[in-house]
Amino acid sequence: MGQFRGVQRSLFTWQRASRLVSLRGLALCAVALSCWVAPATAHAEGAKDKDASALNDDAIMNDYLALNLDAAVSKLQQAISLCGQSDCSPAVLAKAYRDLGIVYIAGMQKHDEALASFISALKADPTIPLDKDLSTPEAESTFAEAKAQLASETPPAEAPAKAPPAAAPSSDEVQHTPAPEQAVNTPVPVFVKLPDGVSAKVVRVRYLPFGASDWKTINLDPMNKGFGGYIPCLDVGSATGDLRYYIEVVDDDDAVVATSGSEATPHRVPIKNTLDGEPPHLPGKSAPAQCGDTADCPPEFPGCSKGNEEEEPEEKLGKPVLSWFTFTGQVDFLAMPSTQGACRSDAPANYECYYGDGQQRVVGLPAPGGANFDEPGTLDGQQGAGAVGGGLTLGTIRAIVGFERVFLDNFTGGIRLGFAFNGGPARDPAKGGKGFFPVHAELGVAYWIGSTPFARTGFRPFVRVAGGMAEVDAKLVAGIIDNRYDDANMTGGLATDPTPAVEVWKKAGKFFGSLSLGTMFAIAPNHGPILELKGMMLFPDSAMGLAGQLGYAVGF
């Protein structure tokens, strides 16, 4: 099959080349004849006819017949651009459009682009014929379609004037700046901001592709306190010229309540082969990439495949959700320093030791006779005074409810209230006698990473700083040597259990500051599970803490 196609291409090239011999001969005759009639017809020529015709002939004779289709399209577009609105005669401009249509339909099988080019050719010169030496059945069919489409259109002079929409306010109410230019085969970004007090059910763009007669519609998506989207690259096309569009804002009653531009006076974006400035883009996003042209790999050529012909759809965004409730559970951990004397009266880490009944036990309390347990010479002052290995230790747990509000697109601020469990026993009366403080209250601000995070699904990572009130308690277990005398019998003997195990508690806080890293996974734009890891500094009973939160967020 590959060899057959190669032969077929060679025959096609030979056939075109043989025709060119006669074409070039006729061209020489035409040049000779023009020497006789030039004085009479010079006034009908355009200033750039010669340059545009040279580009046209080069595109067809040297590129198209050699199957260099991209080069042929580029040179024909350059010829059209060189002519502009009035620098070429109608015949020269029409020929460039006609030959561009032939390259599109006969070489690339691009029907829509060919139809648009043939329509432009007939508008420039309604009498221009289709070159039979370059034509194909598909080209003849498309050329006839272009003629029929032009014949069915009502002449502009006879078209009744359209009354402006009665319900639409002035276009000045809609904030929109058209892109200054865009490259061929590249989506055109459109961004709109609505005036205060105007709500929209739909914001839509009505646009007219180059060479088309029917207006098309796309709806814009909410983003960055406005609405944005793209006119697709397939409708931008590969031909240079102006893309025309206007914008309509539709309310819940399907009435147009605001506009920017109109069908009679649309916005225009010049479509160019090469941009003079920076490529246009939507706020907070990179410029759209140029779409692949099927001419890069002509259909049916060996080794060519569809590849990524279809453009990936733009991510659909919902309306940003601004108010959020969170319901979370939190587990606390405390950093517990290691020591050999946790239960001494001068314990370095501010530990407190308790028997299982909640009664505090400080090993250093005086024993009868005036001897203190932790004095030198009395059991070495360290051994048996509560040895703990320390480390990060599981502590209190909390149930927390929060409310947060979105501001500046990526920030939230709010309050969280909760209740803590598993706190330590009441302090010794000598240390104030206060029990565990179970209330949790905090204020915080979070930054959510990404563009329009509250209108999207998927992961929403964030960083949060907060401060408030909370007590975090944690405990270890240690053995001590209890040298108390049996006060009940006053016999001078040791206590019933001279080596009891005690609970060694670390009590920290009342106030804290924290830094968190977390993420929400938005199942839908308005709800999803949330996970947060929090580092805490507690004071005035100082300690370092770590907390993990898992819960669910619901927005409205």
Secondary structure, 3 states (H helix, E strand, C coil): CHHHHHHHHHHHHHHHHHHHHHHHHHHHHHHHHHHHHHHHHHHHCCCCHHHHHHHHHHHHHHHHCCCCHHHHHHHHHHHHHHHCCCCCCHHHHHHHHHHHHHHHHHHCCCHHHHHHHHHHHHHHCCCCCCCCCCCCHHHHHHHHHHHHHHHHCCCCCCCCCCCCCCCCCCHHHCECCCCCCEECCCCEEEEEECCCCCCCCEEEEEEECCCCCCCEEEECEEECCEEEEEECHHHHCCCCEEEEEEEEEECCCCCEEEEECCCCCCEEEEEECCCCCCCCCCCCCCCCCCCCCHHHCCCCCCCCCCCCCCCCCCCCCCCCCCEEEEEEEEEEEEEECCECCCCCCCCCCCCEEECCCCCECCCCCECCCCCECCCCCCCCCCCCECCECCEEEEEEEEEEEEEEEEECCCEEEEEEEEEEECCCCCCCHHHCCCCCCCEEEEEEEEEECCCCHHHCCEEEEEEEEEEEECEEEEEEEEEECCCCECCCCCCCCECCCCCCEEEEEEEEEEEEEEEEEEEEEECECCEEEEEEEEEEEEEEECEEEEEEEEEEEEEC
